[in-house]
Amino acid sequence: MDIAFSRLEGEVAKFVISGANPAFANSLRRTMIGEVPKLAIEDVMIYDNSSALFDEMLAHRLGLIPLKTNLSEYKKKSECSCEGKGCSACEAIYTISIEGPCVVKTSDLLAQNPEASPVSPNIPIVSLEAGQKVVLEAHAEINTGLEHAKWQPTLACGYKSYPVIKIDERCDACGHCVDECPRDVLKLNKKSVEVIEGKLIDCSMCRLCEKACMASGIKNSAIKVEPDTTKFIFVVESDGSLPVKEIILIGLNNLKGKSDSLVDVLTNISGAI
């Protein structure tokens, strides 16, 4: 199995996995979404809230704020020596104390540990009119998207099969398929149509080119678009809580761990028979 990156930045990655199958590709996608841990606000103690939002709505908004996460600094409560009571090793604490008129933003959510502050300071939380107040304390903890969507570290995480475009000798370079392609993947040369270098990965496999070829009067399309079932294009975008590279590595390591565990179980079963 090979992985080739065409884009790898702090929060966005695009890469191609070769030599895999659809089951593996979907397992990796689900693992990156649901099994990579991060911080999210879980408990909120509201001391004063005279805003237009109910306490429950305010707490819900706080839970969805992406928080910078250092997984070497925090651990799950279930794995902490405090036995889930809450301590600096498994909890991050935040406070808000503000009076209107103003728009309360994440910059007003003061983190006890600056390294666990909100990803962006400009996310609006609630609008306060004159005389309205919000005073609260919030506790964040490590968990995964399997528990709740607020612990999902990705904004976008998906894949598609790698496209394969075949053009046979019956192509007469009429250009109808080139005109119909919404991604500008094709171009005309002297005798036929060809794929523009570096653009194959942009093909959405809509097959409008095939339909255009058929509409020109040919019995069977001279251009065929098929998926390569052993090659997949991934796009992963982090919400900023974790670098996208870390999300991918943790996802792959989780899959490896599950695979090793399954091999051990099957080996024990076969040895017992």
Sine and cosine of phi, psi and omega as CSV:
sin_phi,cos_phi,sin_psi,cos_psi,sin_omega,cos_omega
0.00,0.00,0.71,-0.70,-0.01,-1.00
-0.83,-0.56,0.55,-0.84,0.09,-1.00
-0.83,-0.56,0.81,-0.58,0.02,-1.00
-0.84,-0.55,0.85,-0.52,-0.02,-1.00
-1.00,-0.03,0.76,-0.65,0.15,-0.99
-0.98,-0.21,-0.25,0.97,0.05,-1.00
-0.42,-0.91,0.79,-0.61,0.05,-1.00
-0.56,-0.83,0.99,-0.16,0.01,-1.00
-0.89,-0.46,-0.15,-0.99,-0.04,-1.00
-0.88,0.48,-0.66,0.75,-0.10,-0.99
-0.85,-0.52,-0.09,1.00,-0.05,-1.00
-0.74,-0.67,0.69,-0.72,0.06,-1.00
-0.67,-0.74,0.61,-0.80,0.12,-0.99
-0.73,-0.69,0.82,-0.57,-0.06,-1.00
-0.51,-0.86,0.29,-0.96,-0.01,-1.00
-0.88,-0.47,0.79,-0.61,0.10,-1.00
-0.97,-0.22,0.82,-0.58,0.02,-1.00
-0.92,-0.39,0.48,-0.88,0.04,-1.00
0.97,0.23,0.44,0.90,0.01,-1.00
-0.91,-0.40,-0.21,-0.98,0.08,-1.00
-0.64,-0.77,0.23,-0.97,-0.05,-1.00
-0.85,0.53,-0.56,0.83,-0.01,-1.00
-0.90,0.44,-0.68,0.73,0.02,-1.00
-0.92,0.40,-0.70,0.72,-0.03,-1.00
-0.86,0.51,-0.69,0.72,-0.02,-1.00
-0.95,0.32,-0.56,0.83,0.05,-1.00
-0.90,0.44,-0.66,0.75,0.03,-1.00
-0.91,0.42,-0.68,0.74,0.03,-1.00
-0.86,0.51,-0.75,0.66,-0.03,-1.00
-0.91,0.41,-0.59,0.81,0.00,-1.00
-0.92,0.39,-0.69,0.72,0.01,-1.00
-0.90,0.43,-0.57,0.82,0.00,-1.00
-0.97,0.23,-0.72,0.69,-0.23,-0.97
-0.95,-0.31,-0.17,0.99,-0.12,-0.99
-0.80,-0.60,0.18,0.98,0.10,-1.00
-0.99,-0.12,0.88,-0.48,-0.09,-1.00
-0.97,0.25,0.47,-0.89,0.08,-1.00
-0.38,-0.93,0.16,-0.99,0.06,-1.00
-0.99,0.12,0.59,-0.80,0.18,-0.98
-0.40,-0.91,0.52,-0.85,-0.01,-1.00
-0.94,0.34,0.79,-0.61,-0.04,-1.00
-0.91,-0.41,-0.70,0.72,-0.05,-1.00
-0.91,-0.41,0.74,-0.68,0.01,-1.00
-0.77,-0.64,0.82,-0.57,0.07,-1.00
-0.96,-0.27,0.94,-0.34,-0.08,-1.00
-0.99,-0.16,0.90,-0.44,-0.02,-1.00
-1.00,-0.04,-0.50,0.87,0.03,-1.00
-0.43,-0.90,0.79,-0.62,0.05,-1.00
-0.52,-0.86,0.99,-0.11,0.04,-1.00
-0.95,-0.31,0.35,0.94,0.04,-1.00
-0.97,0.24,0.02,-1.00,0.01,-1.00
-0.97,0.24,-0.18,0.98,-0.03,-1.00
-1.00,-0.06,0.64,-0.77,0.15,-0.99
-0.91,0.42,0.38,-0.92,0.01,-1.00
-0.82,0.57,-0.66,0.75,-0.05,-1.00
-0.90,0.43,-0.63,0.78,0.01,-1.00
-0.93,0.37,-0.63,0.77,0.02,-1.00
-0.90,0.43,-0.70,0.72,0.01,-1.00
-0.90,0.43,-0.61,0.79,0.02,-1.00
-0.89,0.46,-0.69,0.72,0.02,-1.00
-0.88,0.47,-0.65,0.76,0.01,-1.00
-0.89,0.45,-0.61,0.79,-0.01,-1.00
-0.90,0.43,-0.43,0.90,-0.05,-1.00
-1.00,0.00,-0.02,1.00,0.00,-1.00
-0.96,0.27,0.83,-0.56,0.04,-1.00
-0.93,0.37,0.74,-0.67,-0.03,-1.00
-0.89,-0.46,0.66,-0.75,0.06,-1.00
-0.87,0.49,0.73,-0.68,-0.13,-0.99
-0.81,-0.59,0.82,-0.57,0.13,-0.99
-0.94,-0.35,0.97,-0.23,-0.10,-0.99
-0.95,0.32,-0.23,0.97,0.08,-1.00
-0.99,0.13,-0.24,0.97,-0.04,-1.00
-0.98,-0.19,-0.50,0.86,-0.03,-1.00
-0.87,-0.49,0.49,-0.87,0.06,-1.00
-0.72,-0.69,0.25,-0.97,0.03,-1.00
-0.90,0.43,0.53,-0.85,0.03,-1.00
-0.86,0.51,-0.58,0.82,-0.01,-1.00
-0.92,0.39,-0.32,0.95,-0.03,-1.00
-0.96,-0.29,0.04,1.00,-0.10,-0.99
-1.00,0.03,0.50,-0.87,-0.01,-1.00
-0.93,0.37,-0.28,0.96,0.02,-1.00
-0.98,0.20,-0.05,1.00,0.02,-1.00
0.87,0.49,0.60,0.80,0.10,-0.99
1.00,0.08,0.07,1.00,-0.01,-1.00
-0.96,0.27,-0.41,0.91,-0.01,-1.00
0.97,-0.22,0.87,-0.49,0.03,-1.00
-0.48,-0.88,-0.01,-1.00,-0.06,-1.00
-0.91,0.41,-0.27,0.96,0.00,-1.00
-1.00,0.05,-0.27,0.96,-0.06,-1.00
-0.74,-0.67,0.01,1.00,-0.01,-1.00
-0.70,-0.72,0.59,-0.81,0.19,-0.98
-0.89,-0.45,0.71,-0.70,-0.12,-0.99
-0.92,-0.38,0.64,-0.77,-0.04,-1.00
-0.72,-0.69,0.45,-0.89,0.05,-1.00
-0.69,-0.73,0.50,-0.87,0.16,-0.99
-0.73,-0.69,0.76,-0.65,0.12,-0.99
-0.59,-0.81,0.98,-0.22,-0.15,-0.99
-0.49,-0.87,0.52,-0.86,0.01,-1.00
-0.80,-0.59,0.61,-0.79,-0.03,-1.00
-0.97,0.23,0.07,-1.00,0.15,0.99
-1.00,0.10,0.73,-0.68,0.03,-1.00
-0.08,-1.00,0.17,-0.99,0.19,-0.98
-0.97,-0.25,0.88,-0.47,0.03,-1.00
-0.96,0.28,0.82,-0.57,0.00,-1.00
-0.87,-0.49,0.10,-0.99,-0.02,-1.00
-0.91,0.42,-0.33,0.95,0.09,-1.00
-0.92,0.40,-0.35,0.94,0.04,-1.00
-1.00,0.04,-0.11,0.99,0.05,-1.00
-1.00,0.03,0.99,-0.11,-0.15,-0.99
-1.00,0.10,0.85,-0.53,-0.04,-1.00
-1.00,-0.03,0.71,-0.71,0.09,-1.00
-0.89,0.45,-0.59,0.81,0.08,-1.00
-0.94,-0.34,0.95,-0.31,-0.06,-1.00
-0.84,0.54,-0.42,0.91,0.00,-1.00
-0.96,0.29,-0.18,0.98,0.04,-1.00
-0.93,-0.37,0.44,0.90,-0.03,-1.00
-0.96,0.29,0.25,-0.97,0.06,-1.00
-0.85,0.52,0.52,-0.85,-0.04,-1.00
-0.87,0.49,-0.66,0.75,0.01,-1.00
-0.83,-0.56,0.65,-0.76,0.02,-1.00
-0.99,0.10,-0.06,1.00,-0.17,-0.99
-0.94,-0.33,0.26,0.97,0.03,-1.00
-0.98,0.18,0.86,-0.51,-0.01,-1.00
-0.95,0.30,0.64,-0.77,0.01,-1.00
-0.95,-0.33,-0.79,0.61,0.00,-1.00
-0.35,-0.94,0.50,-0.87,0.04,-1.00
-0.99,-0.14,0.76,-0.65,0.00,-1.00
-0.93,-0.37,0.72,-0.69,0.13,-0.99
-1.00,0.03,0.11,-0.99,0.00,-1.00
-0.85,0.53,0.76,-0.65,0.02,-1.00
1.00,0.02,-0.22,0.97,0.01,-1.00
-0.99,0.10,0.55,-0.83,-0.06,-1.00
-0.74,-0.67,0.41,-0.91,0.21,-0.98
-0.68,-0.73,0.87,-0.49,0.07,-1.00
-0.75,-0.66,0.86,-0.51,-0.07,-1.00
-0.40,-0.92,0.22,-0.98,0.11,-0.99
-0.74,-0.67,0.74,-0.68,-0.06,-1.00
-0.83,-0.55,0.61,-0.79,0.01,-1.00
-0.86,-0.50,0.82,-0.57,0.03,-1.00
-0.97,-0.25,0.49,-0.87,0.03,-1.00
-0.61,-0.79,0.25,-0.97,0.00,-1.00
-1.00,0.09,0.73,-0.68,0.13,-0.99
-0.31,-0.95,-0.14,-0.99,-0.03,-1.00
-0.81,-0.58,0.21,-0.98,0.00,-1.00
-0.90,0.44,-0.29,0.96,0.09,-1.00
-0.91,0.42,-0.45,0.90,0.01,-1.00
-0.99,0.10,-0.69,0.72,0.00,-1.00
-0.29,-0.96,0.51,-0.86,-0.05,-1.00
-0.89,0.46,-0.38,0.92,-0.02,-1.00
-0.92,0.38,-0.28,0.96,0.04,-1.00
-1.00,-0.10,0.13,0.99,0.09,-1.00
-0.97,0.26,0.80,-0.60,-0.07,-1.00
-1.00,0.08,-0.07,1.00,-0.09,-1.00
-0.93,-0.37,0.60,-0.80,0.16,-0.99
-1.00,0.01,-0.63,0.78,0.05,-1.00
-0.67,-0.74,0.70,-0.71,0.02,-1.00
-0.41,-0.91,0.96,-0.27,-0.04,-1.00
-0.40,-0.91,0.12,-0.99,0.00,-1.00
-0.53,-0.85,0.27,-0.96,0.14,-0.99
-0.60,-0.80,0.37,-0.93,0.05,-1.00
-0.93,0.38,0.54,-0.84,0.01,-1.00
-0.95,0.33,0.77,-0.64,-0.05,-1.00
-0.97,0.22,0.55,-0.83,0.11,-0.99
-0.83,-0.56,0.88,-0.48,-0.01,-1.00
-0.93,-0.36,0.86,-0.51,0.00,-1.00
-0.91,-0.42,0.77,-0.64,0.01,-1.00
-0.84,-0.54,0.88,-0.47,-0.07,-1.00
-1.00,-0.06,-0.03,-1.00,-0.14,-0.99
-0.95,0.31,-0.18,0.98,0.01,-1.00
-0.97,0.24,-0.18,0.98,0.01,-1.00
-0.89,0.46,0.80,-0.60,-0.03,-1.00
-0.95,-0.31,0.25,0.97,0.05,-1.00
0.86,0.51,0.64,0.77,0.04,-1.00
-0.94,0.35,-0.45,0.89,0.09,-1.00
1.00,0.04,0.00,1.00,-0.01,-1.00
-0.89,0.46,-0.64,0.77,-0.02,-1.00
-0.92,0.38,-0.57,0.82,0.02,-1.00
-0.90,0.44,-0.68,0.73,-0.01,-1.00
-0.91,0.41,-0.54,0.84,-0.08,-1.00
-0.99,0.10,-0.36,0.93,-0.08,-1.00
-0.91,0.42,0.90,-0.45,-0.05,-1.00
-0.97,0.25,-0.27,0.96,-0.04,-1.00
-0.97,-0.25,0.07,1.00,0.00,-1.00
0.81,0.59,0.77,0.64,-0.02,-1.00
-1.00,0.02,-0.44,0.90,-0.12,-0.99
-0.96,-0.27,0.40,-0.92,0.11,-0.99
-0.55,-0.84,0.35,-0.94,0.02,-1.00
-1.00,-0.02,0.67,-0.75,0.25,-0.97
-0.90,-0.44,-0.30,-0.95,-0.13,-0.99
-0.92,0.39,-0.62,0.78,-0.14,-0.99
-0.90,-0.43,-0.32,0.95,-0.04,-1.00
-0.37,-0.93,-0.14,-0.99,0.05,-1.00
-0.99,-0.15,0.51,-0.86,0.07,-1.00
-0.60,-0.80,0.29,-0.96,0.01,-1.00
-0.99,0.12,0.72,-0.69,0.04,-1.00
-0.93,0.38,0.72,-0.69,-0.04,-1.00
-0.86,0.52,0.78,-0.62,0.01,-1.00
1.00,0.10,-0.04,1.00,-0.06,-1.00
-0.98,-0.22,-0.14,0.99,-0.06,-1.00
-0.84,0.54,-0.60,0.80,-0.05,-1.00
-0.90,0.43,-0.34,0.94,-0.01,-1.00
-0.99,0.12,-0.21,0.98,-0.04,-1.00
-0.88,0.47,0.77,-0.63,0.00,-1.00
-1.00,-0.08,0.04,1.00,-0.02,-1.00
0.83,0.55,0.64,0.77,0.04,-1.00
-0.97,0.26,-0.35,0.94,0.03,-1.00
0.91,0.42,0.35,0.94,0.10,-0.99
-0.89,0.45,-0.49,0.87,0.03,-1.00
-0.90,0.43,-0.63,0.77,0.04,-1.00
-0.90,0.44,-0.69,0.72,-0.01,-1.00
-0.90,0.43,-0.62,0.78,0.02,-1.00
-0.91,0.42,-0.61,0.79,0.01,-1.00
-0.91,0.41,-0.67,0.74,0.02,-1.00
-0.91,0.41,-0.59,0.81,-0.02,-1.00
-0.93,0.36,-0.31,0.95,0.00,-1.00
-0.97,0.23,-0.10,1.00,0.07,-1.00
0.93,-0.36,-0.11,0.99,0.02,-1.00
-0.97,0.25,0.60,-0.80,-0.09,-1.00
-0.94,0.34,-0.75,0.66,0.05,-1.00
-0.86,-0.51,0.71,-0.70,-0.09,-1.00
-0.84,0.54,0.67,-0.75,0.04,-1.00
-0.99,0.11,-0.12,0.99,0.05,-1.00
-0.85,-0.53,0.72,-0.69,-0.02,-1.00
-0.81,-0.59,0.71,-0.70,0.05,-1.00
-0.88,-0.47,0.86,-0.51,-0.04,-1.00
-0.71,-0.70,0.44,-0.90,0.07,-1.00
-1.00,0.07,0.58,-0.81,0.16,-0.99
-1.00,0.01,0.93,-0.36,-0.11,-0.99
-0.98,0.19,0.12,0.99,0.06,-1.00
-0.89,-0.45,0.11,0.99,-0.11,-0.99
-0.63,-0.78,0.75,-0.66,-0.13,-0.99
-0.68,-0.73,0.63,-0.78,0.03,-1.00
-0.98,-0.20,0.86,-0.51,0.00,-1.00
-0.96,-0.29,0.61,-0.79,0.20,-0.98
-0.79,-0.61,0.84,-0.55,-0.02,-1.00
-0.79,-0.61,0.78,-0.62,0.04,-1.00
-0.81,-0.58,0.84,-0.54,0.01,-1.00
-0.98,0.17,0.44,-0.90,0.10,-0.99
-0.99,0.11,0.05,1.00,0.03,-1.00
0.99,-0.17,-0.23,0.97,0.00,-1.00
-0.93,0.37,-0.57,0.82,0.04,-1.00
-0.72,-0.69,0.53,-0.85,0.13,-0.99
-0.89,0.46,0.59,-0.81,-0.07,-1.00
-0.89,0.47,-0.54,0.84,0.04,-1.00
-0.88,0.48,-0.65,0.76,0.01,-1.00
-0.92,0.39,-0.62,0.79,0.05,-1.00
-0.87,0.49,-0.70,0.71,-0.01,-1.00
-0.90,0.43,-0.71,0.71,-0.02,-1.00
-0.90,0.44,-0.68,0.73,0.02,-1.00
-0.90,0.43,-0.64,0.77,0.04,-1.00
-0.88,0.48,-0.71,0.71,0.02,-1.00
-0.91,0.41,-0.66,0.75,0.02,-1.00
-0.91,0.41,-0.61,0.80,0.06,-1.00
-0.88,0.47,-0.69,0.72,0.03,-1.00
-0.89,0.45,-0.66,0.75,0.02,-1.00
-0.89,0.46,-0.68,0.73,0.02,-1.00
-0.88,0.47,-0.67,0.74,0.03,-1.00
-0.91,0.42,-0.64,0.77,0.01,-1.00
-0.90,0.44,-0.70,0.72,0.01,-1.00
-0.89,0.45,-0.64,0.77,0.02,-1.00
-0.90,0.44,-0.66,0.75,0.02,-1.00
-0.90,0.43,-0.66,0.75,0.03,-1.00
-0.88,0.48,-0.67,0.74,0.01,-1.00
-0.89,0.45,-0.68,0.74,-0.01,-1.00
-0.91,0.42,-0.71,0.70,0.00,-1.00
-0.90,0.43,-0.59,0.81,0.03,-1.00
-0.90,0.43,-0.68,0.74,0.02,-1.00
-0.91,0.42,-0.64,0.77,0.01,-1.00
-0.91,0.42,-0.72,0.70,-0.02,-1.00
-0.91,0.41,-0.53,0.85,0.02,-1.00
-0.96,0.27,-0.42,0.91,-0.01,-1.00
-0.99,0.11,-0.30,0.96,-0.04,-1.00
-0.99,0.15,0.00,0.00,0.00,0.00
